């Protein structure tokens, strides 16, 4: 995990190396300042020697300035390196997510990925900056301050050892109580993000069912849980300050008491007492830095594990080492195919089906019959557990993945549009498409009229999620986007459910007349959507129940007849169409 995360430092490695050096320089100069202050007090102020006061004073000013400069440079280099490290982390996570197959994505929730790329990366960034500064500064300060204090008075320099056991036990108890609460906070953040995401995404449903109050309650419960957990963790961590102050003041009293005796006996000067008191305080403050660093590092480790899960997740679907450049045509064949999601039971069993290039195939079946699962195997969004899926006569696992997916355009059940213009959305299918090609695709999808009627036409604004278009309009825009890529295989997964039957018939007519060489696979709930297909495949519980034309299935397939009767009951089917 650490090796994977360290690989994200990349171009900021030299800044990462410089920052600790500046920190060591700052500490070394800080340690020299009390040493010279002893001379200022003993040889200058008490002796009334202005020459010494000016000389030592100038040295102290130069040391303070040099220490400040090293501190500023250390802060700049560490903040730049940590910000760059966080940017690289987010970059690598995002790019790796783009490589995921559907099965990889299924392992993570959308809210969990958002939390990993925001809160978790921020925690790791803070820990990384702290590692470059406190992890170097604190030990260096302890060591150098101890050496300097021992040079002044060996016995008095060990005063902090009296309070060290109390400090160690106190910090251990604080961390032991606080860390589980911080880890729980990450899980609550996931829940909080998920709640907000669900509400915003489904706000129309919330409004339609007047569920605002219930949604507020749900959000309030998660927010209160987060508040209680974070408050509990911070309340425990707040004990760190009083503990350190108690230990610090105890050391100051011990030093004042023992130091006064040594001054009276002539074993120590006033300046030396001031210096050694400063050194002991530096040691204690450094111990406090270490305690804070350990607490933050533990939180960051939990966040780093979550980040590394995304970074180290290897896509289980990739192009082979020597891929076939692309499918020869739009033919599709399923040979004894079984498929299931994750470790669950197969949802598709023993599928044998051959589809000729240019053929129009309708797929019909009840909810959960495996319609969407079946077509997702064609562009290799998932891989079959058993058997083979062939496109253009070649096993999809032997084809170049990019070339395969460019040959297959799939309009999913959920119509997704992106913020930008209509033209921007349509050119997802083909970045180099001309305006004429876009208008032609819109015409085939029966979307040209309403697009040109809107302000800006092709270059009219599309709001986030296509919220300024109706459901049927979004479906037709998604169909047009798929057509722009001029695919060899076009898959419509219940993509005309929000379109009226007349418009749907015009879309089917355009497909027949203008896309004769494209293989068209249409998943639908309405028989009217697939009645004119060359063949109709009826799925039942993940198995093929029947294949044939409308008339053939009416004569031979009970499931098809039952669906037909249920949809035409009380009226003439042809008239309704």
N, C-alpha and C positions, 0 to 999 in steps of 0.2 A: 504494500500500500504506500509506504513512504517513498519507495523508488518511483512509483507511478506519479505521485504528487510532485516529487522533486523534479521530474521531467518537465513540469509546467513552468519552471523558473526560466529556462531557456535564455533569452537575450538579456535577462536581468541578473545573470549569474555574477557579473563583475560588480554590480552595485550591492548584491547580497554579500559578496566578500569584503567590500570596502566598509560597509556599515559597522561590522564588529571592530574593525581596526580603529575607526573614529571613536567608537565607544571606549575602547581601551585607552586611547589617547586622552579622552575627556576625564576618565577615572584617574589616570596617572597624574594629571595636572591638578585635579581636585584634592588628591592625597597630599600633594606637595604644599598646597596652600596652608593648612593648619601647621605644618612643620615650620614654615617661615613666619607664621603668626606668633609662634613661641618666641622667636628671635625679636620680633617687633615689640612684644610686651616686655620681655626680660631685658633686652639690650638697648631698646630704644625708649619706650614709654617710661619704664621704671627708672632707667638711668638718666632720662631727660636728654638723650643724645639725638638731636635733630638730624644729624648726618645719617645715622642708622635708620631713623624713622623714614627719611626720604628714600634711602637706598632700598630698604626692605619693602616699603610701601609701593615703590615702582615695580619691584619684582612681583608683588602680589597682584598689582593691576595687570601686568603682562600675563601672569599665570591665569588669572580670571578670564581675560580676553581670549587667550588661546584655548582654555577649557570651553568657553562659550562657543567659539568657532568650531571646535571638534564636535560639540553637542549639536549645533545647527546642521553641520554636514552629515552627521550620523542620522539625524532626524529626516533630512531630505532624502538621503540614499535609501534609508529603510522604508520610508513611506512610498517612494517611487517604486522600489523593488516589490513591496507587498501589494501595491495597487496593480502593478503589471502582472504579478503572479496570480492575483484574483481574476484579472481580465483573461489570462491564458487558461485558467481553470474553467471559467464560464465558456470560453471559446471551445475548448476541447470537449466539455460535456455536451454542448449544443451540437457540435459537429458529429459526435459519436451517436447522439440520439437520432440524427438524420440518417444514420446508417442502419438503425435498428429495423428489424423485421417486425411484423405485427406481434409475433410471439414474444419478442424482446420487450416491446412496449407494454404488453399485457402484464409484465412483472412489476411495473411501476404505475402508481396513480399519477394523474396529471398534476394534482396538488402537491404530491410528494416531489415530483421533478421540479416544480416551481420553487418549493422550499429549499431544495438542494442547491439550486442555482442562485438563490438570493440569501436567505438567512444563514445557511450552512457555509456558503463561500465567504460571507462576511466574517463569520466566526473564525474560519481558518485563516483568512487574511489578517485579522487582528492578532492571532496567535503567531503567525509568521513574522509580523512586524515586531512583536514582543520577543520572539526568539532571537532576532538579530540584535535587539537592544538589551532588554532586561537579562536574557540568558547569558549574555557576555558581560554586561555592566555589573550585575549583582555579584557573581563570583569574583570578578576582577577587583571590585571594590572591597570585598571581604578580605581577600588575600593581601592586597596592597596596604589596606588600612591596618591589618593585623601586623604586618611587617614594620610599618612606621610606628605603631603604638608600642611594639616590643622594643624598638630602639630607644624609646623614651623611658618606659618603665615596664619591665616584663610582668611583674605581679599585677599591677593595676590594669594592664591591657587584657587580662583574663576575667575581668569583672562580668562581662556579658555571659560567660559560661554559667554563672549562677542562675540566670533567668532562662537560659537556652532550653533546659528540659521542660519548663512550664510552657514556653513558646511552642516547642515541638509538639507536645501533647495537645495543646489548644488548637493548633493549626490542623493536626491530624483529625481531631474530632469535628472541626468545622467542615473540612473537605469531605469527610465520611458522610455527614448529614446532607450537605448541599449538592454533591455531584449527582445522586440519583434523581433529585428534583430537576436539575438542569437537563438531564437526559430525557426525563418525562416531558419537559417543555418542548423538545423537538417534535415528539409525537403529537402533542396538542397543536403545535403550529401547522402540521399537516392537516389535522382535522379542521382547524380554523380556515385555512386556505381552501379546503375542499368545500366547506359550507358556503363561503363567499362565492366561489366559482360556480357552484350549483345554482345559487340564488340568482346571480347575474345572468347566467346562461338561460335559466328558465323563468326569467322575470315575467314574461307574458303569461305563462301558466299560473304563476303566483297571483298575478293581478286578476286573471280570469276566475280563479277559485276563491278569491278574497282570502288568501292565506298569509297576508303580510304579518299579522300578529303572531301566527304560529312560527313563521320564519324568523321573526325577531326573537321569539323565545328560544328557538334552536341556536341562533347565533349567540344570544346572551348566555346560554348554558356553557357553550365552548369558551366564550370570552371570559366568563367568570372562572372557569376551570383554569384557564391560562393565567388569570390574575392571581388566583390563590396559589398556584404552583410557583409562579415567578416571585410573588411576594414572600412565600415561605423560603425560597432559595436565597433571595436577597436579604431577608431578615437574618438568616444564619450567617451569610457572608458579611453582614454588617458588624458581627462580633469581632471580625478581624481587626478593625480599627481600635476598639477599646483594649483588646488583648495586646496589640503592639504598643499602645500608649502606656499601659500599665507596666509592661516590661521595660520600655524606654525610661519612664520616670523612675522606676526602681533602680535602673543602672545609673541614672544621673545622681540619685541620692547616695548610692554606694560609692560612686566615684568622688562625690563632694566630701563624704565623710572620711573615706580612706585618704583621699588626696590632701585634705586639710591636715591630717596627722603627718603626712609625709612632708608637707611644706613647713610645718612647725618644727619638725626634726631636721630640716635642711636637706632632705633627700630629694626634693623636687621643687621646681620653681613654679610661680603662678602661670607663666606662659605655657609650661609643659603640661600643667593640669588642664588648661583650656584646650590644648591640642589633643591630649589623650581623650578628653571628654568628646571632642568632635569626632575622633576616629571611632570610638565605641558607638556613637550615634550613627555614623556611616555604616558600620557593620550591622546594626539593628535594622536600619532602613533597607539595607540590601537583603536581609533575611525576609523582611516584609515583602519586598519585590519578588523574591523567590516564591513565597507562599502564594502571592497573587498570580504569579506566572503558572504555578502548578495547578491552581484552580482553573484558570482560563485554558491551559493546555489540555486538561481533562475534558473540558467541554468541546474544545477544538478537535480532539481525537474522535469523539463521538460523531461530530460533523464530518470529519475527514473520512470516516468509515462509510458514511452515507454517500459522500461524493465519489469515493473510490468504487462503490458498487456500480455507479453509472459509467465511470471511466473504464472500468475493467470488464464491463459487460460486452462480450464479443457477439457481433451479429451472427445469428445461426443460419442466415441465408446470404450468401455472397456469390459473386461470379466465380466459376472454376478457373484454375490456373491457365488453361488453354481453351477459352470459350469459343463456341461457334458464334460468328459475328451477329447473327440475327435469324429469326424464323424466315423460311422461304416463302410462306404464304400464310393465310389466315385459318388454315385447317386446325382443328383441335381434336385430340383423342384422349379419353380416360381409359386406362387399362387396369382393371381389377384394383381400383383405388379405395383405400380406407384413410380416414382422417379424423383427428380429434384434437381438442385444445388442451395443451399442457399435459397433465397426468390424468385428465378425465377420460371417460370411455369414448370410443369412436362415435362421432355424430354423422359420419358418412361411411357406408359399408358397401363393398363389392360393386363399385360403379364402373360399368363398361359402356362407353358411349363414343361414337365417332361423329364429328361435325365437319362437313366439307367446307372448303373456303368459299366465302360468299353466301353461305346458307344463313337463313334466319331461323333461329331456334327460340322457342318460348319455353320458360321453365315455370311450372305451377306447383304449388304445394302449400300445406298448412304452415302455421308458425312453428318454427323449430324443426322443419323437415330437412334442412340442410341446403337450401337454395343458395344463400349468400356464401356459405362455407365452400360449396362446390366451385363457384366461379372465382373465388379468391385464390384458388390453386392455379388458375391459368396465368396470371401475371406474377406468380410465385410470391404472393404476399405471405403465404404459408407453404410449407412443403408437405406432401402426402406422407403418411406414416408407412403406407404400403402401396405397391403398384407404381405406375408411371403416368405422368401427364405430358402429352406431346403437343407442341405447337409448331406448325409447319413441318411435321414429321420428325422433329427433334425433341428429345427429352428436355424439359425446361431447366433441369439441373445442369445441362451441358451448354445452355445458351448464355451469352453475355447478358447480365441482369439488366443493365441500362437499355440495351437494344430491345430486349424482350418487353420491358415495360413501356417503351416508346411505341412499340407495335400494338400494344393493348391499351385502349382508353376505357376507363371504368368510371361510370357515374354512380356514386354510392348512394345508399338510402338517405344519408344525411347530406343535405345540400350545403356545401361550404363555399362561401365567397370571402375574398380577402379585401381589406380596405385598399382603396386606390380608385382606378377608373374601370369602366366596363372593358375597355380594350386591354388594360393590364391583366384583368382576370382571364380574358379569352386567350391571351398570348401565353398563358401557362402551358397550353398545349403545343405552342410553336412560337418561340420568341421572334422569329423572322416573318411571321405572317403579315401580309399587307392588309390595309383597311378593307379592300374588296373581298379578301378571303374571310375576314371576320364577318362582314355583312352577309356573305353567302352562308356561313355556318349559322348565323342568327336566323336567316331565312328558313333554313332546313329545320331549325328547332322551334320555328314559329315564335321567335322572340324579337324579330327585326322591328315590328311595329311599335311595341311599347318602349324599346330602347331609343329609337329615333324620336319618339314623342317626348322623352325626358330632356331636360335642359342639359346641353353638352353632347347629347347623342352617344356616340361610341366613347367619347371622352368625358361622359358624365360621371359624377362621383358615386362610388359604391361605399356605403358606410360599413363599419366593422360587422362582419357576419352577414352582410347584405340586408341589414335591417330596413333599408329604404325600398326594398322590393318585397312583393308578396311571395307566399310559398310557391305558388305555381310559376311565378316569374323566375324565382331562384332556380327551380328545377330546369326550366328551359335554358337559362344561362349556363348551367352546368353541362347540359347536353351539348350546347353550342361550343363550349370550351373543349369538350371531348372530341367534337368533330373537327375543330381547327387543327388538331394534330394529325389528321388524315390517317387514322389507325388501320391496321389490317383486321383487328378484332375490336368490336364495340360492345361493351357490356353495360346494360341498363338495369340496375338493381332497384326495381320498384321505383323508377325515377320519374314516372308520370302520374303518381298517385294523387297529386294536388292539381292536376290538369284536367279540364273538362274533356268529355269523350270526343267531342267534335275536334278540338285542338289536337288531341292525341291521335285521332285518325289521320289528320293532316301530317303530323310528324311521321307516322308509320308510312304514309304515302311517299313522303320525301325520301325516306330511307330506301324504299323499294326502287324508286326511279333514279335517285342520284347517287346511291352507294351500292351498286350491284356487286362490286368485288369485295366489299367489306363483310366479314362475318359478323352477324348481329345476334347477340344473346340477350333476350329480354326476360327478366324476372318480373312477374306481376301477380297481383292478387285477383285482378279482374280478367275473366276469360276474354272479354272484348279486346284486351291489350295484346293477346297472343293468338287470337283465333286465326288470323291470316298468316301466321308463321308457316314456314315449310314443314317444320315438325314441332310438336309440343312434347316436352318431357314432364311427366308427372312424378314428383318425389313424395315419398311417404316414409317418415321415420328414418331418413338417411339412405333410403334405397329407392331405386327406380321402379315405380309401379307400372308405368306404361310409357310408350313412345309412339307417336304417330301424328297424323293430321287431326284436325277437329272432328271430322266425320268418323275417322277410324277409332278415335278414343271414345266418342259418344256410343259407338257400337260395342267396344270391347272393355272399357275401363270404368268400373263402378265409382271410383273416387272422382274421376273427371265428371261423370254424369251428375253425381251428387252436388259438386260445386256449381255446375251449370244450372241445375234445377234451383239451387238456393239463390243464385244471382238473377234468375229470370222469373222466379215465382211472382205471380201477380201481374205479369206484363210480357209483351212479346220482346224477345232478346234482340232480334234484328231491328225492330222499331226503336228500341232503347238505344241501340248503337248509333 
